[in-house]
Amino acid sequence: MRLLVKISVFFAFVVIVLGAFTRLTEAGLGCPDWPGCYGFLGVPSQAEHIQEAQLRFPDAPVEQGKAWNEMVHRYFAGTLGLLILAIAIIAWIKGRRYSHYPTPVKLPTLLLGLVIFQAALGMWTVTMNLQPLIVMGHLLGGFSVISLLYLLSLRLSSFRLAGGDSELRRYRGLAFFTLLVVIGQIALGGWVAANYAAVACTDLPFCEGNWTAQLDFAGAFSIPEADTYQYGAHDYNDRMTMHVMHRVGAIITFLVVCALLFKCWRKAKSQFFRRSLIVIGLLLSLQILLGISNVVFQLPLWNAVAHNAVGALLLLSMVGLNYNLSRKA
């Protein structure tokens, strides 16, 4: 079961990267239906199939590149769902037959329920034409799935907190607060991405012109009525406000994570915890650099995808630190 969970963590990471790639290549509606593509199991490629697809969806011309981006993401997500189903079944069987065996059952069951809900969000993303709240929820759902899978992997491990690091337990509250801050920043990033606001500001460290007079918080966190939300439905002031809030969130996240690292570093005795803190610091620094590069270079595709990937790794590193700080020697 340990190996299956580790494979699932890897698949969940791939799904997050593919989801970011799909969104950033404007392929979120590459297939106008769900779970197939223009009524087919795969992307229509033959002339008669393309003609049939156009008759079914006259307002959605077939773009095979975008359609394949979307379908590859769905294939990997479907495989991940099957892996999580297998994990849940194994956990239920072991939990019933071997009650003395410490196999988590509640967490795999929660994961199965979450991945089913995540599939529903994926469907609504298409059927509701990229409605921002659904898109952000789908992104957060993906991050939640990989976090719980990683947590399950940690629970199945045999690691124990070293006696010399027991003083670190005093920072459990700060570590949990930092985890919540990181999650909040990811949510802000998801809202920015869902509303196509990543390049709303092109200057550093703040926006161009008299940006403070243009802030519109009510508009930025509302959902305007629209037939489709592809390419965004908010005006410039709304998007600029979203972008500014994400930058402010990045500063807050940087300061809070640095405070945690500083406090933990002074008390850490083992190489395990020191390496963990170094990894968190490196991921945080890389994430900040990628965020700045998104602005300076106007959202290059692979830089933006890497920004999502490193965000997921930073979240996992914080989940791992919280879990290890909660364990007894």
C-alpha positions in Angstrom: 0.0 0.0 0.0 2.9 2.4 0.7 4.2 2.1 -2.8 0.7 2.6 -4.3 0.3 5.8 -2.2 3.7 7.1 -3.3 2.7 6.4 -7.0 -0.5 8.3 -6.4 1.3 11.3 -4.9 3.4 11.4 -8.1 0.3 11.1 -10.3 -1.4 13.9 -8.3 1.6 16.1 -8.9 1.5 15.4 -12.7 -2.3 16.2 -12.7 -1.6 19.6 -11.1 1.1 20.4 -13.6 -1.1 19.3 -16.5 -4.0 21.3 -15.1 -1.9 24.4 -15.0 -0.6 23.7 -18.5 -4.2 23.2 -19.8 -5.4 26.4 -18.2 -2.4 28.5 -19.4 -2.8 27.2 -23.0 -6.4 28.4 -22.9 -7.5 24.8 -23.3 -10.0 24.7 -20.4 -12.8 24.5 -23.0 -10.7 22.5 -25.5 -13.5 19.9 -25.3 -16.9 21.5 -24.8 -18.4 18.4 -23.2 -17.5 16.1 -20.3 -16.1 13.4 -19.8 -15.5 12.8 -23.5 -14.5 15.2 -26.3 -17.2 16.4 -28.8 -19.1 13.2 -28.0 -16.1 10.9 -28.5 -13.9 9.1 -26.0 -10.8 10.8 -27.5 -10.1 13.8 -29.6 -11.8 13.6 -33.1 -9.1 13.4 -35.8 -10.7 11.8 -38.8 -12.5 14.2 -41.2 -15.9 12.6 -40.7 -15.5 12.7 -36.9 -14.5 16.3 -37.0 -17.5 17.1 -39.2 -19.8 15.3 -36.8 -18.2 17.1 -33.9 -18.9 20.5 -35.5 -22.5 19.5 -36.1 -22.9 18.6 -32.4 -21.1 21.8 -31.2 -21.4 24.5 -33.9 -20.2 27.2 -31.5 -17.0 25.3 -30.5 -14.7 24.7 -33.5 -12.4 21.8 -33.1 -8.9 22.8 -32.1 -7.0 19.5 -31.7 -4.0 21.0 -29.8 -6.2 22.4 -27.1 -8.5 19.4 -27.1 -5.5 17.0 -26.6 -4.2 19.2 -23.7 -7.6 18.9 -22.0 -8.0 15.2 -22.6 -4.5 14.2 -21.5 -5.3 16.1 -18.2 -8.5 14.1 -17.9 -6.8 10.8 -18.6 -4.2 11.3 -15.9 -6.9 12.6 -13.5 -9.0 9.5 -14.2 -6.0 7.3 -13.5 -5.4 9.1 -10.3 -9.1 8.5 -9.3 -8.7 4.8 -9.9 -5.5 4.7 -7.8 -7.3 6.4 -4.9 -10.2 3.9 -5.3 -7.7 1.0 -5.0 -6.1 2.6 -1.9 -9.5 3.0 -0.3 -10.5 -0.6 -1.1 -7.2 -2.0 0.3 -7.6 0.2 3.5 -11.1 -1.1 4.0 -10.1 -4.8 3.5 -7.1 -4.4 5.9 -9.2 -2.5 8.4 -11.7 -5.3 8.6 -9.5 -8.4 8.4 -6.6 -7.1 10.4 -8.1 -4.8 13.1 -4.7 -4.9 15.0 -2.9 -3.6 11.9 -2.5 0.2 12.0 -3.9 0.9 8.5 -5.5 4.3 8.2 -9.1 3.9 7.0 -10.7 7.3 7.5 -8.1 9.2 5.4 -8.4 6.9 2.3 -12.2 7.2 2.6 -12.0 11.0 2.8 -9.6 11.0 -0.2 -12.1 8.9 -2.3 -14.9 11.3 -1.5 -12.7 14.3 -2.3 -11.6 12.9 -5.7 -15.2 12.2 -6.6 -16.1 15.8 -5.8 -13.0 16.9 -7.7 -14.3 15.1 -10.8 -17.6 16.9 -10.4 -15.8 20.2 -10.2 -14.0 19.2 -13.4 -17.3 18.6 -15.1 -18.7 21.9 -13.8 -15.6 23.7 -15.0 -16.6 22.8 -18.6 -20.4 22.9 -18.3 -20.3 26.3 -16.5 -17.9 27.8 -19.0 -14.9 28.3 -16.7 -16.9 30.1 -13.9 -14.1 31.5 -11.7 -15.3 30.1 -8.4 -15.5 26.6 -9.9 -12.1 26.9 -11.5 -10.5 28.1 -8.3 -12.3 25.3 -6.4 -11.0 22.7 -8.9 -7.5 24.0 -8.4 -7.8 23.9 -4.6 -9.3 20.5 -4.8 -6.2 19.2 -6.7 -3.9 20.7 -4.1 -6.1 19.1 -1.3 -5.9 15.7 -3.0 -2.1 15.7 -3.2 -1.8 17.1 0.3 -3.9 14.3 1.8 -2.1 11.7 -0.3 1.2 13.0 1.0 -0.2 13.0 4.6 -1.3 9.3 4.1 2.2 8.5 2.8 3.7 10.0 6.0 1.3 8.2 8.2 2.3 4.9 6.6 6.0 5.7 7.2 7.9 4.6 10.4 9.5 8.0 11.1 9.6 9.1 14.7 10.6 12.6 16.0 14.1 12.5 17.4 14.4 13.2 21.1 16.7 16.1 20.6 14.1 17.8 18.4 11.3 17.6 20.9 11.6 21.3 21.7 10.4 22.0 18.1 7.0 20.9 19.2 6.4 24.3 20.8 6.2 25.8 17.3 3.3 23.5 16.2 0.8 26.4 16.5 3.0 28.7 14.4 3.6 25.9 11.8 -0.1 25.3 11.5 -0.8 29.1 11.1 2.0 29.2 8.4 0.3 26.3 6.6 -3.0 28.2 6.6 -1.2 31.3 5.2 0.3 29.3 2.4 -3.1 27.8 1.6 -4.6 31.3 1.5 -1.9 32.5 -0.9 -2.5 29.5 -3.1 -6.2 30.4 -3.1 -5.4 34.0 -4.1 -3.2 32.7 -6.9 -6.0 30.4 -8.0 -8.4 33.4 -8.1 -5.9 35.4 -10.1 -5.5 32.6 -12.6 -9.2 31.8 -12.9 -9.9 35.5 -13.8 -6.9 35.9 -16.2 -5.4 38.6 -14.0 -1.8 37.3 -13.9 -0.5 40.2 -16.1 -2.9 42.9 -14.9 0.2 44.7 -13.4 3.4 44.9 -15.4 5.5 47.0 -13.0 7.4 46.1 -9.9 7.0 46.2 -6.9 3.5 47.6 -7.5 1.3 48.4 -10.5 1.7 51.1 -13.0 0.2 54.6 -12.7 -2.1 55.7 -9.9 -3.0 52.1 -9.0 -4.2 52.8 -5.4 -7.0 55.0 -6.7 -8.2 52.1 -8.9 -8.5 49.4 -6.3 -11.9 47.8 -6.3 -12.2 45.0 -3.7 -15.9 44.5 -4.0 -15.6 44.0 -7.8 -12.4 41.9 -7.5 -14.1 39.3 -5.4 -17.4 39.1 -7.1 -18.6 37.0 -10.0 -20.1 39.1 -12.9 -22.8 37.5 -15.1 -21.5 36.3 -18.4 -22.2 33.7 -21.0 -18.6 32.5 -20.8 -15.8 33.3 -18.5 -13.0 32.3 -20.8 -10.5 35.1 -21.0 -12.2 36.7 -18.0 -15.3 38.8 -17.4 -14.0 41.4 -14.9 -12.8 44.9 -15.9 -9.2 46.1 -15.5 -9.7 47.6 -12.0 -11.0 44.3 -10.7 -8.2 42.3 -12.2 -5.6 44.7 -11.0 -7.0 44.5 -7.5 -6.8 40.7 -7.6 -3.2 40.9 -8.8 -2.2 43.4 -6.0 -3.8 41.2 -3.4 -1.8 38.2 -4.6 1.4 40.3 -4.3 0.5 41.5 -0.8 -0.2 37.9 0.0 3.2 36.8 -1.3 4.9 39.3 1.0 2.9 38.2 4.0 3.6 34.5 3.2 7.3 35.2 2.8 7.5 36.9 6.1 5.5 34.3 8.0 7.4 31.4 6.5 10.7 33.1 7.2 9.7 33.7 10.8 8.9 30.0 11.2 12.1 28.9 9.6 14.2 31.2 11.8 12.5 30.0 15.0 12.7 26.3 14.1 16.3 26.5 12.9 17.5 27.7 16.3 16.0 24.6 18.0 16.5 22.0 15.4 19.1 19.4 16.3 18.8 16.6 13.7 20.0 16.7 10.1 16.5 15.6 9.1 14.8 18.7 10.4 17.6 21.0 9.2 17.3 19.6 5.7 13.5 20.0 5.8 13.8 23.6 6.8 16.4 24.2 4.0 14.1 22.6 1.5 11.2 24.9 2.6 13.5 28.0 2.3 14.7 27.0 -1.1 11.2 26.3 -2.4 10.0 29.6 -1.0 12.8 31.5 -2.6 12.3 29.8 -6.0 8.5 30.5 -5.8 9.1 34.2 -5.2 11.6 34.3 -8.2 9.1 32.5 -10.4 6.4 35.0 -9.4 8.6 38.0 -10.2 9.6 36.3 -13.5 5.9 36.0 -14.4 5.6 39.8 -14.2 8.9 40.7 -15.8 8.6 38.3 -18.8 4.8 38.6 -19.2 3.8 35.1 -18.1 5.9 32.7 -20.2 4.2 29.4 -20.3 6.8 27.1 -18.7 7.6 29.7 -16.0 3.9 30.0 -15.1 3.5 26.2 -15.0 6.6 25.9 -12.8 5.0 28.5 -10.5 2.1 26.2 -9.9 4.4 23.1 -9.5 6.6 24.8 -6.9 3.6 26.1 -5.1 2.4 22.5 -4.7 5.8 21.4 -3.5 5.9 24.2 -1.0 2.5 23.2 0.3 3.7 19.6 0.7 6.8 20.6 2.5 4.6 22.6 5.0 2.3 19.6 5.4 5.3 17.4 6.1 6.7 19.8 8.6 3.4 20.1 10.4 3.0 16.4 10.5 6.5 15.7 11.8 6.2 18.4 14.5 3.0 16.8 15.7 4.7 13.4 16.2 6.1 12.3 19.6 9.6 11.1 20.1 
